[in-house]
């Protein structure tokens, strides 16, 4: 299989978006909070001693995890150095718990962390940027203690299907990030990661104008990271055709939808 996701573009795009991310990441916050709610009933330990926030971004949920589990040692890891710089300067400031949080730049498919060093891996809307799911899950398993828990939220292939459909009327290039299905993710699990629970849902956001959606995607850094995208600038005629095609999705309330297929996975290290 050829390269699907350009990791350097992922790191650069999210680094550039660090300052604007939190202001437009409402859906991302909602999903992360749902993930936290789903986590609690499945923890074997009453309080995780060591927690990895995998793909921590601006550190929003590293802070939330710190609030939920104030005695735990936390690691916030992200591939985007700009996100980590923002997290270091904006999160957990002037609090005694600061000394219990480490910020690490690294790739989820090749974690620069010791084996069997975490009782909980938490990851909200980050692993969809990983192409090599067997390597990803192997690394999650490696850094977990036996009996440890992985609590993950990611996006499925129906995400932004309207955006993909509108561009398909314009050209055959890949303009929209493509993510793996639940079946593909589950098939990539190693034998020592047991499925405790899985859920999927569709969340649909609505916008009066298309520019509000594209502005939001730019603000969170979620540009097209896939190989096979159009090279060079998108010409005015093609943009006009794309906008016209997207208008076909406008609903009876006069709003344009943007769908997100959300997966939740709770795993346990045997």
Helices and strands as residue ranges (DSSP letters): H 7-16, H 18-24, H 26-40, E 50-54, H 60-68, E 73-78, H 81-90, G 96-100, E 101-105, E 118-124, G 127-129, H 133-143, E 144-155, H 161-168, H 182-187, E 193-207, H 210-219, H 236-247, E 256-269
